[in-house]
């Protein structure tokens, strides 16, 4: 990132929904005029979305790590979806066995 360190920190805080209204307005104005920060924001937002999708409906079973790793590596959406579904199935099987 070619901009000030504070904008880099603000980008992550924005994605994490931790900024106040004034900071949001300042960052949004900056992003409109800075291609580098706009690209960084898009990438952070994309990664955050992938991670959230990976954790949906998953507990902390053995498939969690595999699901997260598959979601953040360079795999196709179909491969990620398959990995997540397999992890969910393993978790359901583990829960059944535990009963």
N, C-alpha and C positions, 0 to 999 in steps of 0.2 A: 504494500500500500504506500502510495506516495504522499499521503496527507498526514496531518498531525496524528499522533498516537491517540489523542482523546477521541477522534472520530472513529478509529478502529474499536476502541472500548465502547463507544456509544452504539456502534453497529450491533455488537453482541448483546448489549443491554436492551436495545430496541427489539431484537429477535426474541429475547427472553421476557419481554413486556415489563421491563423494570425502569423505564424512563418516565419522567413527568411530562406534562403538556408542553412546557417551554422547550425542553430538550428534544422532544419529538419534532416540534416545529423547526428547530434549528437544524437537526439532522436531515429531515426531509428536504429542506431548502438546499442543504449542502449536496445531498445525493442528486438532486435535479441538475446541479452544475458540475458534478465531478464523476466522470465516467468510471474511474478506478474504484471509487467507493460504491458506486451503483452496482458494478460487477461483483465486488466483495459482498455487498448486501444480498444480492441474488443468490450467491453461492452459500452464504451462511443460512439463508432462509430455506434453501433447497435441502441442505444437510439436516437442519433442524426438523424439517418435515419428514424426511426419511427416517430419522431416529424415532420421532413420535409414532410413525406408522409401525415401526418394528416393535415397539413396546405395547401397542394396543392389544389388550386381551391376553398378554403374556404375564406369567408369574415369574418366579425366580428359579424355575426348573432348569434342567440341563440344556434345553433348547434355546434358552434366552441368549446366551453368548453367541451361539451359532447364528441365530436370527439377526442379532445386531451386526455382527461381522459381515454377514452376507448383505445386509442392507446398506452398509457404508462402503463396500468395496465396489470395484468396477464390474458389476454384473448387470445383466439385462433385467428389466422389470419382471419378466416372467420367471427368471431364476430366483429373484428376491421373493416374489410371491410364493413360489414353490417352497423355498426354504422356510418361510414364515408359517405356511400351512403345515409343513412337516413338523415343525417345532410345536405348534398348537396341538397336533395329533399326539405327539409324544407326551406332552404335558397332560392331556386328557387321559391317556393310558396310565401314566404314573399316578394320577389322582384316583383312578378306578382301582389300581392295585393297592393303594394305600388304605382304601376303605375296607 
